[in-house]
Each structure stands twice: as structure tokens, then as C-alpha cells.
Amino acid sequence: MPSVPPEARNVKTRPILNIPPRNKKMPSLNTFRLTEELVQQRVKDNIIIVTFGNYAFMDFILTWVEQLNDLGVSNYLVGECRDLNLLYFSIMCFC
């Protein structure tokens, strides 16, 4: 099990994600498209961690992201999957 970096030890005092100010506009949806450039921004040691979910999995996704952040991991992407059948099929294929 990897050790927790010193800056992440007091995790209860910081938010899971940095929320932008209320007066800042939401970026365009194109900003969130899966592109090679987006992956290159996140990749570390040629590794990228990916998960998919929908609103039904929000508690899992937020917990997963929080734990990765606590460990100092930043090379991950979270994608949306609206089709539950596709999501369940993907989980069954990769387990």
C-alpha cells in the first residue's frame, strides 16, 4: 500500500475538488471531450487511470476521486456513461 504524502495527511480540512468561483462561467462542453491533449495533460509515467459512471454511481465516483487525491494520484479521468446496459456490460467484461 502506498504511503500518503505529507501534504495530503490532513484531508478532512480540504475539499474533494477545487470548486470554481460562482461568478466564473462553466467551460464549454468541448473542453471535456476525450482528446489526446486531455490525456497528455493527465498521463504520468505513461499511465492513465479511467473509470466511467453515471449519476447512480456518483457516491462511488466521488469516494474514488477523493481517495486518489488523498494518495497524491492525479493521472486519472472520469467519464460519463448514460447507457446503463453498456456500463454493466463493460464492468462484466473487465472484471
Biopython code that builds the backbone (N, CA, C, O; Angstrom):
import numpy as np
from Bio.PDB.StructureBuilder import StructureBuilder

atoms = [
    (1, "MET", "N", (0.853, -1.177, 0.000)),
    (1, "MET", "CA", (0.000, 0.000, 0.000)),
    (1, "MET", "C", (0.895, 1.235, 0.000)),
    (1, "MET", "O", (1.800, 1.339, 0.828)),
    (2, "PRO", "N", (0.653, 2.179, -0.926)),
    (2, "PRO", "CA", (1.488, 3.378, -0.982)),
    (2, "PRO", "C", (1.269, 4.266, 0.233)),
    (2, "PRO", "O", (0.174, 4.316, 0.794)),
    (3, "SER", "N", (2.324, 4.963, 0.630)),
    (3, "SER", "CA", (2.193, 5.868, 1.768)),
    (3, "SER", "C", (1.531, 7.166, 1.318)),
    (3, "SER", "O", (1.632, 7.561, 0.157)),
    (4, "VAL", "N", (0.862, 7.811, 2.244)),
    (4, "VAL", "CA", (0.164, 9.064, 1.955)),
    (4, "VAL", "C", (1.165, 10.211, 2.020)),
    (4, "VAL", "O", (1.904, 10.329, 2.998)),
    (5, "PRO", "N", (1.201, 11.065, 0.983)),
    (5, "PRO", "CA", (2.125, 12.196, 1.007)),
    (5, "PRO", "C", (1.805, 13.136, 2.166)),
    (5, "PRO", "O", (0.643, 13.252, 2.555)),
    (6, "PRO", "N", (2.820, 13.815, 2.729)),
    (6, "PRO", "CA", (2.590, 14.692, 3.881)),
    (6, "PRO", "C", (1.535, 15.761, 3.630)),
    (6, "PRO", "O", (0.759, 16.078, 4.531)),
    (7, "GLU", "N", (1.491, 16.324, 2.417)),
    (7, "GLU", "CA", (0.530, 17.388, 2.146)),
    (7, "GLU", "C", (-0.914, 16.882, 2.111)),
    (7, "GLU", "O", (-1.848, 17.683, 2.153)),
    (8, "ALA", "N", (-1.106, 15.565, 2.035)),
    (8, "ALA", "CA", (-2.457, 15.011, 1.968)),
    (8, "ALA", "C", (-2.909, 14.406, 3.292)),
    (8, "ALA", "O", (-4.014, 13.869, 3.372)),
    (9, "ARG", "N", (-2.090, 14.480, 4.319)),
    (9, "ARG", "CA", (-2.435, 13.827, 5.589)),
    (9, "ARG", "C", (-3.648, 14.429, 6.266)),
    (9, "ARG", "O", (-4.445, 13.696, 6.850)),
    (10, "ASN", "N", (-3.814, 15.736, 6.208)),
    (10, "ASN", "CA", (-4.950, 16.382, 6.852)),
    (10, "ASN", "C", (-6.046, 16.611, 5.819)),
    (10, "ASN", "O", (-6.374, 17.751, 5.493)),
    (11, "VAL", "N", (-6.606, 15.526, 5.309)),
    (11, "VAL", "CA", (-7.543, 15.609, 4.196)),
    (11, "VAL", "C", (-8.922, 16.110, 4.603)),
    (11, "VAL", "O", (-9.675, 16.573, 3.746)),
    (12, "LYS", "N", (-9.267, 16.035, 5.849)),
    (12, "LYS", "CA", (-10.609, 16.448, 6.278)),
    (12, "LYS", "C", (-10.792, 17.961, 6.197)),
    (12, "LYS", "O", (-11.923, 18.444, 6.250)),
    (13, "THR", "N", (-9.708, 18.713, 6.072)),
    (13, "THR", "CA", (-9.827, 20.167, 6.042)),
    (13, "THR", "C", (-9.848, 20.740, 4.638)),
    (13, "THR", "O", (-9.927, 21.957, 4.471)),
    (14, "ARG", "N", (-9.780, 19.879, 3.616)),
    (14, "ARG", "CA", (-9.797, 20.402, 2.248)),
    (14, "ARG", "C", (-10.891, 19.709, 1.435)),
    (14, "ARG", "O", (-11.248, 18.566, 1.721)),
    (15, "PRO", "N", (-11.422, 20.400, 0.423)),
    (15, "PRO", "CA", (-12.491, 19.811, -0.383)),
    (15, "PRO", "C", (-11.961, 18.712, -1.302)),
    (15, "PRO", "O", (-10.759, 18.623, -1.551)),
    (16, "ILE", "N", (-12.875, 17.873, -1.803)),
    (16, "ILE", "CA", (-12.505, 16.817, -2.740)),
    (16, "ILE", "C", (-11.930, 17.435, -4.008)),
    (16, "ILE", "O", (-10.865, 17.033, -4.478)),
    (17, "LEU", "N", (-12.635, 18.405, -4.551)),
    (17, "LEU", "CA", (-12.211, 19.082, -5.768)),
    (17, "LEU", "C", (-12.244, 20.583, -5.532)),
    (17, "LEU", "O", (-12.990, 21.063, -4.678)),
    (18, "ASN", "N", (-11.447, 21.322, -6.279)),
    (18, "ASN", "CA", (-11.482, 22.773, -6.188)),
    (18, "ASN", "C", (-12.665, 23.283, -7.001)),
    (18, "ASN", "O", (-12.722, 23.085, -8.215)),
    (19, "ILE", "N", (-13.596, 23.931, -6.341)),
    (19, "ILE", "CA", (-14.787, 24.448, -6.995)),
    (19, "ILE", "C", (-14.484, 25.854, -7.506)),
    (19, "ILE", "O", (-13.966, 26.685, -6.759)),
    (20, "PRO", "N", (-14.804, 26.128, -8.776)),
    (20, "PRO", "CA", (-14.549, 27.466, -9.313)),
    (20, "PRO", "C", (-15.467, 28.503, -8.667)),
    (20, "PRO", "O", (-16.534, 28.152, -8.164)),
    (21, "PRO", "N", (-15.065, 29.771, -8.675)),
    (21, "PRO", "CA", (-15.913, 30.825, -8.103)),
    (21, "PRO", "C", (-17.272, 30.891, -8.801)),
    (21, "PRO", "O", (-17.387, 30.543, -9.976)),
    (22, "ARG", "N", (-18.293, 31.334, -8.082)),
    (22, "ARG", "CA", (-19.644, 31.393, -8.637)),
    (22, "ARG", "C", (-19.753, 32.319, -9.839)),
    (22, "ARG", "O", (-20.579, 32.091, -10.723)),
    (23, "ASN", "N", (-18.929, 33.361, -9.880)),
    (23, "ASN", "CA", (-19.035, 34.327, -10.969)),
    (23, "ASN", "C", (-18.292, 33.876, -12.229)),
    (23, "ASN", "O", (-18.304, 34.583, -13.236)),
    (24, "LYS", "N", (-17.654, 32.719, -12.183)),
    (24, "LYS", "CA", (-16.939, 32.192, -13.349)),
    (24, "LYS", "C", (-17.883, 31.306, -14.160)),
    (24, "LYS", "O", (-18.582, 30.462, -13.599)),
    (25, "LYS", "N", (-17.903, 31.499, -15.479)),
    (25, "LYS", "CA", (-18.773, 30.715, -16.345)),
    (25, "LYS", "C", (-18.266, 29.282, -16.478)),
    (25, "LYS", "O", (-17.068, 29.011, -16.393)),
    (26, "MET", "N", (-19.209, 28.385, -16.688)),
    (26, "MET", "CA", (-18.877, 26.981, -16.924)),
    (26, "MET", "C", (-18.161, 26.866, -18.265)),
    (26, "MET", "O", (-18.605, 27.464, -19.246)),
    (27, "PRO", "N", (-17.061, 26.111, -18.333)),
    (27, "PRO", "CA", (-16.380, 25.927, -19.626)),
    (27, "PRO", "C", (-17.301, 25.242, -20.640)),
    (27, "PRO", "O", (-18.270, 24.583, -20.265)),
    (28, "SER", "N", (-16.995, 25.403, -21.896)),
    (28, "SER", "CA", (-17.748, 24.764, -22.973)),
    (28, "SER", "C", (-17.679, 23.244, -22.817)),
    (28, "SER", "O", (-16.699, 22.710, -22.297)),
    (29, "LEU", "N", (-18.719, 22.557, -23.268)),
    (29, "LEU", "CA", (-18.714, 21.089, -23.215)),
    (29, "LEU", "C", (-17.561, 20.499, -24.009)),
    (29, "LEU", "O", (-17.079, 19.414, -23.682)),
    (30, "ASN", "N", (-17.112, 21.189, -25.040)),
    (30, "ASN", "CA", (-15.973, 20.705, -25.821)),
    (30, "ASN", "C", (-14.709, 20.605, -24.973)),
    (30, "ASN", "O", (-13.810, 19.824, -25.285)),
    (31, "THR", "N", (-14.636, 21.388, -23.908)),
    (31, "THR", "CA", (-13.483, 21.338, -23.006)),
    (31, "THR", "C", (-13.340, 19.953, -22.376)),
    (31, "THR", "O", (-12.233, 19.521, -22.056)),
    (32, "PHE", "N", (-14.461, 19.266, -22.203)),
    (32, "PHE", "CA", (-14.467, 17.984, -21.504)),
    (32, "PHE", "C", (-14.421, 16.777, -22.429)),
    (32, "PHE", "O", (-14.470, 15.642, -21.955)),
    (33, "ARG", "N", (-14.330, 16.991, -23.725)),
    (33, "ARG", "CA", (-14.251, 15.869, -24.667)),
    (33, "ARG", "C", (-12.947, 15.106, -24.478)),
    (33, "ARG", "O", (-11.902, 15.693, -24.197)),
    (34, "LEU", "N", (-13.027, 13.806, -24.636)),
    (34, "LEU", "CA", (-11.835, 12.970, -24.515)),
    (34, "LEU", "C", (-10.962, 13.168, -25.750)),
    (34, "LEU", "O", (-11.318, 12.747, -26.851)),
    (35, "THR", "N", (-9.837, 13.803, -25.556)),
    (35, "THR", "CA", (-8.899, 14.058, -26.649)),
    (35, "THR", "C", (-7.510, 13.601, -26.230)),
    (35, "THR", "O", (-7.239, 13.377, -25.050)),
    (36, "GLU", "N", (-6.655, 13.470, -27.205)),
    (36, "GLU", "CA", (-5.267, 13.112, -26.904)),
    (36, "GLU", "C", (-4.625, 14.177, -26.018)),
    (36, "GLU", "O", (-3.845, 13.858, -25.120)),
    (37, "GLU", "N", (-4.954, 15.434, -26.272)),
    (37, "GLU", "CA", (-4.391, 16.535, -25.471)),
    (37, "GLU", "C", (-4.816, 16.423, -24.004)),
    (37, "GLU", "O", (-4.003, 16.637, -23.105)),
    (38, "LEU", "N", (-6.099, 16.086, -23.760)),
    (38, "LEU", "CA", (-6.583, 15.927, -22.388)),
    (38, "LEU", "C", (-5.838, 14.789, -21.691)),
    (38, "LEU", "O", (-5.418, 14.926, -20.542)),
    (39, "VAL", "N", (-5.680, 13.677, -22.386)),
    (39, "VAL", "CA", (-4.965, 12.542, -21.804)),
    (39, "VAL", "C", (-3.517, 12.930, -21.519)),
    (39, "VAL", "O", (-2.987, 12.580, -20.464)),
    (40, "GLN", "N", (-2.868, 13.644, -22.432)),
    (40, "GLN", "CA", (-1.478, 14.062, -22.239)),
    (40, "GLN", "C", (-1.324, 14.978, -21.025)),
    (40, "GLN", "O", (-0.274, 14.983, -20.382)),
    (41, "GLN", "N", (-2.363, 15.751, -20.710)),
    (41, "GLN", "CA", (-2.311, 16.619, -19.535)),
    (41, "GLN", "C", (-2.325, 15.812, -18.245)),
    (41, "GLN", "O", (-1.786, 16.258, -17.232)),
    (42, "ARG", "N", (-2.934, 14.633, -18.267)),
    (42, "ARG", "CA", (-3.097, 13.823, -17.058)),
    (42, "ARG", "C", (-2.123, 12.658, -16.929)),
    (42, "ARG", "O", (-1.879, 12.181, -15.820)),
    (43, "VAL", "N", (-1.565, 12.195, -18.035)),
    (43, "VAL", "CA", (-0.726, 10.998, -18.009)),
    (43, "VAL", "C", (0.509, 11.208, -17.129)),
    (43, "VAL", "O", (1.089, 12.293, -17.091)),
    (44, "LYS", "N", (0.894, 10.141, -16.423)),
    (44, "LYS", "CA", (2.091, 10.185, -15.576)),
    (44, "LYS", "C", (2.783, 8.837, -15.716)),
    (44, "LYS", "O", (2.172, 7.790, -15.498)),
    (45, "ASP", "N", (4.048, 8.869, -16.079)),
    (45, "ASP", "CA", (4.814, 7.639, -16.300)),
    (45, "ASP", "C", (4.115, 6.726, -17.305)),
    (45, "ASP", "O", (4.146, 5.503, -17.173)),
    (46, "ASN", "N", (3.484, 7.334, -18.309)),
    (46, "ASN", "CA", (2.799, 6.622, -19.376)),
    (46, "ASN", "C", (1.609, 5.798, -18.872)),
    (46, "ASN", "O", (1.237, 4.794, -19.480)),
    (47, "ILE", "N", (1.017, 6.236, -17.747)),
    (47, "ILE", "CA", (-0.127, 5.534, -17.150)),
    (47, "ILE", "C", (-1.268, 6.520, -16.962)),
    (47, "ILE", "O", (-1.066, 7.644, -16.502)),
    (48, "ILE", "N", (-2.475, 6.083, -17.325)),
    (48, "ILE", "CA", (-3.684, 6.866, -17.084)),
    (48, "ILE", "C", (-4.731, 5.912, -16.502)),
    (48, "ILE", "O", (-4.906, 4.804, -17.009)),
    (49, "ILE", "N", (-5.420, 6.328, -15.454)),
    (49, "ILE", "CA", (-6.445, 5.522, -14.795)),
    (49, "ILE", "C", (-7.795, 6.081, -15.218)),
    (49, "ILE", "O", (-8.007, 7.293, -15.168)),
    (50, "VAL", "N", (-8.716, 5.204, -15.638)),
    (50, "VAL", "CA", (-10.005, 5.650, -16.164)),
    (50, "VAL", "C", (-11.130, 4.885, -15.495)),
    (50, "VAL", "O", (-11.016, 3.681, -15.268)),
    (51, "THR", "N", (-12.214, 5.574, -15.180)),
    (51, "THR", "CA", (-13.454, 4.930, -14.760)),
    (51, "THR", "C", (-14.609, 5.651, -15.420)),
    (51, "THR", "O", (-14.493, 6.808, -15.823)),
    (52, "PHE", "N", (-15.728, 4.947, -15.523)),
    (52, "PHE", "CA", (-16.942, 5.518, -16.092)),
    (52, "PHE", "C", (-18.080, 5.305, -15.121)),
    (52, "PHE", "O", (-18.070, 4.346, -14.350)),
    (53, "GLY", "N", (-19.039, 6.171, -15.149)),
    (53, "GLY", "CA", (-20.213, 6.028, -14.309)),
    (53, "GLY", "C", (-21.289, 6.992, -14.734)),
    (53, "GLY", "O", (-21.106, 7.793, -15.651)),
    (54, "ASN", "N", (-22.417, 6.906, -14.054)),
    (54, "ASN", "CA", (-23.489, 7.869, -14.261)),
    (54, "ASN", "C", (-23.932, 8.357, -12.885)),
    (54, "ASN", "O", (-23.282, 8.073, -11.879)),
    (55, "TYR", "N", (-25.034, 9.087, -12.848)),
    (55, "TYR", "CA", (-25.457, 9.680, -11.578)),
    (55, "TYR", "C", (-25.705, 8.619, -10.500)),
    (55, "TYR", "O", (-25.504, 8.884, -9.315)),
    (56, "ALA", "N", (-26.136, 7.432, -10.903)),
    (56, "ALA", "CA", (-26.383, 6.362, -9.937)),
    (56, "ALA", "C", (-25.102, 5.937, -9.217)),
    (56, "ALA", "O", (-25.162, 5.402, -8.110)),
    (57, "PHE", "N", (-23.948, 6.171, -9.838)),
    (57, "PHE", "CA", (-22.664, 5.789, -9.261)),
    (57, "PHE", "C", (-21.916, 6.982, -8.656)),
    (57, "PHE", "O", (-20.728, 6.881, -8.350)),
    (58, "MET", "N", (-22.614, 8.111, -8.485)),
    (58, "MET", "CA", (-21.957, 9.337, -8.037)),
    (58, "MET", "C", (-21.229, 9.153, -6.705)),
    (58, "MET", "O", (-20.122, 9.664, -6.539)),
    (59, "ASP", "N", (-21.829, 8.431, -5.750)),
    (59, "ASP", "CA", (-21.163, 8.238, -4.458)),
    (59, "ASP", "C", (-19.863, 7.458, -4.619)),
    (59, "ASP", "O", (-18.862, 7.780, -3.979)),
    (60, "PHE", "N", (-19.872, 6.431, -5.472)),
    (60, "PHE", "CA", (-18.644, 5.675, -5.742)),
    (60, "PHE", "C", (-17.587, 6.572, -6.383)),
    (60, "PHE", "O", (-16.427, 6.574, -5.971)),
    (61, "ILE", "N", (-18.005, 7.334, -7.398)),
    (61, "ILE", "CA", (-17.062, 8.172, -8.143)),
    (61, "ILE", "C", (-16.429, 9.217, -7.228)),
    (61, "ILE", "O", (-15.213, 9.407, -7.256)),
    (62, "LEU", "N", (-17.242, 9.897, -6.418)),
    (62, "LEU", "CA", (-16.695, 10.923, -5.526)),
    (62, "LEU", "C", (-15.743, 10.321, -4.489)),
    (62, "LEU", "O", (-14.712, 10.915, -4.175)),
    (63, "THR", "N", (-16.088, 9.144, -3.959)),
    (63, "THR", "CA", (-15.207, 8.471, -2.999)),
    (63, "THR", "C", (-13.907, 8.054, -3.672)),
    (63, "THR", "O", (-12.830, 8.209, -3.097)),
    (64, "TRP", "N", (-14.006, 7.534, -4.873)),
    (64, "TRP", "CA", (-12.829, 7.095, -5.635)),
    (64, "TRP", "C", (-11.901, 8.271, -5.903)),
    (64, "TRP", "O", (-10.691, 8.182, -5.692)),
    (65, "VAL", "N", (-12.481, 9.381, -6.372)),
    (65, "VAL", "CA", (-11.681, 10.584, -6.662)),
    (65, "VAL", "C", (-11.045, 11.121, -5.386)),
    (65, "VAL", "O", (-9.874, 11.502, -5.393)),
    (66, "GLU", "N", (-11.795, 11.156, -4.298)),
    (66, "GLU", "CA", (-11.250, 11.653, -3.032)),
    (66, "GLU", "C", (-10.059, 10.797, -2.578)),
    (66, "GLU", "O", (-9.043, 11.333, -2.135)),
    (67, "GLN", "N", (-10.183, 9.494, -2.686)),
    (67, "GLN", "CA", (-9.094, 8.625, -2.241)),
    (67, "GLN", "C", (-7.872, 8.740, -3.148)),
    (67, "GLN", "O", (-6.740, 8.704, -2.666)),
    (68, "LEU", "N", (-8.089, 8.878, -4.454)),
    (68, "LEU", "CA", (-6.950, 9.091, -5.350)),
    (68, "LEU", "C", (-6.253, 10.409, -5.020)),
    (68, "LEU", "O", (-5.024, 10.465, -4.971)),
    (69, "ASN", "N", (-7.026, 11.464, -4.794)),
    (69, "ASN", "CA", (-6.435, 12.754, -4.424)),
    (69, "ASN", "C", (-5.661, 12.653, -3.112)),
    (69, "ASN", "O", (-4.575, 13.218, -2.983)),
    (70, "ASP", "N", (-6.220, 11.935, -2.140)),
    (70, "ASP", "CA", (-5.553, 11.772, -0.845)),
    (70, "ASP", "C", (-4.204, 11.073, -0.989)),
    (70, "ASP", "O", (-3.278, 11.332, -0.220)),
    (71, "LEU", "N", (-4.098, 10.194, -1.970)),
    (71, "LEU", "CA", (-2.842, 9.481, -2.216)),
    (71, "LEU", "C", (-1.899, 10.263, -3.118)),
    (71, "LEU", "O", (-0.785, 9.815, -3.390)),
    (72, "GLY", "N", (-2.337, 11.429, -3.583)),
    (72, "GLY", "CA", (-1.498, 12.242, -4.455)),
    (72, "GLY", "C", (-1.522, 11.785, -5.908)),
    (72, "GLY", "O", (-0.655, 12.167, -6.694)),
    (73, "VAL", "N", (-2.508, 10.972, -6.268)),
    (73, "VAL", "CA", (-2.640, 10.486, -7.643)),
    (73, "VAL", "C", (-3.412, 11.528, -8.447)),
    (73, "VAL", "O", (-4.470, 11.989, -8.019)),
    (74, "SER", "N", (-2.884, 11.896, -9.605)),
    (74, "SER", "CA", (-3.573, 12.890, -10.435)),
    (74, "SER", "C", (-3.749, 12.416, -11.875)),
    (74, "SER", "O", (-4.332, 13.129, -12.692)),
    (75, "ASN", "N", (-3.263, 11.245, -12.189)),
    (75, "ASN", "CA", (-3.331, 10.758, -13.576)),
    (75, "ASN", "C", (-4.575, 9.884, -13.788)),
    (75, "ASN", "O", (-4.477, 8.712, -14.150)),
    (76, "TYR", "N", (-5.749, 10.494, -13.551)),
    (76, "TYR", "CA", (-6.997, 9.766, -13.742)),
    (76, "TYR", "C", (-8.005, 10.611, -14.509)),
    (76, "TYR", "O", (-7.929, 11.839, -14.529)),
    (77, "LEU", "N", (-8.946, 9.924, -15.137)),
    (77, "LEU", "CA", (-10.060, 10.551, -15.842)),
    (77, "LEU", "C", (-11.341, 9.845, -15.424)),
    (77, "LEU", "O", (-11.349, 8.635, -15.200)),
    (78, "VAL", "N", (-12.419, 10.609, -15.321)),
    (78, "VAL", "CA", (-13.737, 10.057, -15.023)),
    (78, "VAL", "C", (-14.644, 10.400, -16.190)),
    (78, "VAL", "O", (-14.773, 11.568, -16.558)),
    (79, "GLY", "N", (-15.272, 9.387, -16.775)),
    (79, "GLY", "CA", (-16.161, 9.599, -17.909)),
    (79, "GLY", "C", (-17.598, 9.295, -17.549)),
    (79, "GLY", "O", (-17.883, 8.529, -16.628)),
    (80, "GLU", "N", (-18.497, 9.913, -18.295)),
    (80, "GLU", "CA", (-19.922, 9.687, -18.092)),
    (80, "GLU", "C", (-20.401, 8.596, -19.036)),
    (80, "GLU", "O", (-20.007, 8.550, -20.201)),
    (81, "CYS", "N", (-21.251, 7.724, -18.523)),
    (81, "CYS", "CA", (-21.847, 6.672, -19.337)),
    (81, "CYS", "C", (-23.347, 6.694, -19.056)),
    (81, "CYS", "O", (-23.786, 6.287, -17.981)),
    (82, "ARG", "N", (-24.118, 7.161, -20.007)),
    (82, "ARG", "CA", (-25.568, 7.285, -19.802)),
    (82, "ARG", "C", (-26.304, 5.971, -20.006)),
    (82, "ARG", "O", (-27.393, 5.790, -19.463)),
    (83, "ASP", "N", (-25.740, 5.059, -20.770)),
    (83, "ASP", "CA", (-26.394, 3.786, -21.065)),
    (83, "ASP", "C", (-25.985, 2.756, -20.016)),
    (83, "ASP", "O", (-24.865, 2.247, -20.044)),
    (84, "LEU", "N", (-26.897, 2.448, -19.088)),
    (84, "LEU", "CA", (-26.571, 1.505, -18.017)),
    (84, "LEU", "C", (-26.219, 0.128, -18.545)),
    (84, "LEU", "O", (-25.348, -0.538, -17.985)),
    (85, "ASN", "N", (-26.877, -0.315, -19.610)),
    (85, "ASN", "CA", (-26.557, -1.631, -20.168)),
    (85, "ASN", "C", (-25.102, -1.685, -20.627)),
    (85, "ASN", "O", (-24.400, -2.667, -20.384)),
    (86, "LEU", "N", (-24.659, -0.621, -21.292)),
    (86, "LEU", "CA", (-23.275, -0.567, -21.745)),
    (86, "LEU", "C", (-22.318, -0.544, -20.552)),
    (86, "LEU", "O", (-21.281, -1.207, -20.573)),
    (87, "LEU", "N", (-22.666, 0.218, -19.514)),
    (87, "LEU", "CA", (-21.830, 0.298, -18.323)),
    (87, "LEU", "C", (-21.716, -1.060, -17.641)),
    (87, "LEU", "O", (-20.613, -1.490, -17.304)),
    (88, "TYR", "N", (-22.846, -1.743, -17.432)),
    (88, "TYR", "CA", (-22.813, -3.048, -16.781)),
    (88, "TYR", "C", (-22.052, -4.069, -17.635)),
    (88, "TYR", "O", (-21.304, -4.885, -17.098)),
    (89, "PHE", "N", (-22.238, -4.028, -18.950)),
    (89, "PHE", "CA", (-21.532, -4.933, -19.844)),
    (89, "PHE", "C", (-20.024, -4.698, -19.742)),
    (89, "PHE", "O", (-19.244, -5.649, -19.701)),
    (90, "SER", "N", (-19.617, -3.420, -19.700)),
    (90, "SER", "CA", (-18.201, -3.093, -19.587)),
    (90, "SER", "C", (-17.625, -3.622, -18.281)),
    (90, "SER", "O", (-16.521, -4.166, -18.264)),
    (91, "ILE", "N", (-18.364, -3.467, -17.191)),
    (91, "ILE", "CA", (-17.885, -3.941, -15.893)),
    (91, "ILE", "C", (-17.731, -5.462, -15.929)),
    (91, "ILE", "O", (-16.736, -5.993, -15.435)),
    (92, "MET", "N", (-18.699, -6.161, -16.504)),
    (92, "MET", "CA", (-18.625, -7.623, -16.560)),
    (92, "MET", "C", (-17.453, -8.088, -17.422)),
    (92, "MET", "O", (-16.829, -9.104, -17.117)),
    (93, "CYS", "N", (-17.155, -7.369, -18.474)),
    (93, "CYS", "CA", (-16.076, -7.783, -19.372)),
    (93, "CYS", "C", (-14.687, -7.587, -18.751)),
    (93, "CYS", "O", (-13.767, -8.353, -19.039)),
    (94, "PHE", "N", (-14.535, -6.580, -17.914)),
    (94, "PHE", "CA", (-13.220, -6.252, -17.393)),
    (94, "PHE", "C", (-12.973, -6.786, -15.994)),
    (94, "PHE", "O", (-11.875, -6.614, -15.465)),
    (95, "CYS", "N", (-13.955, -7.425, -15.379)),
    (95, "CYS", "CA", (-13.748, -7.965, -14.021)),
    (95, "CYS", "C", (-13.144, -9.357, -14.090)),
    (95, "CYS", "O", (-12.897, -9.975, -13.054)),
]
sb = StructureBuilder()
sb.init_structure("model")
sb.init_model(0)
sb.init_chain("A")
sb.init_seg("    ")
for serial, (resi, resn, name, xyz) in enumerate(atoms, 1):
    if name == "N":
        sb.init_residue(resn, " ", resi, " ")
    sb.init_atom(name, np.array(xyz, "f"), 0.0, 1.0, " ", f" {name:<3s}", serial, name[0])
structure = sb.get_structure()
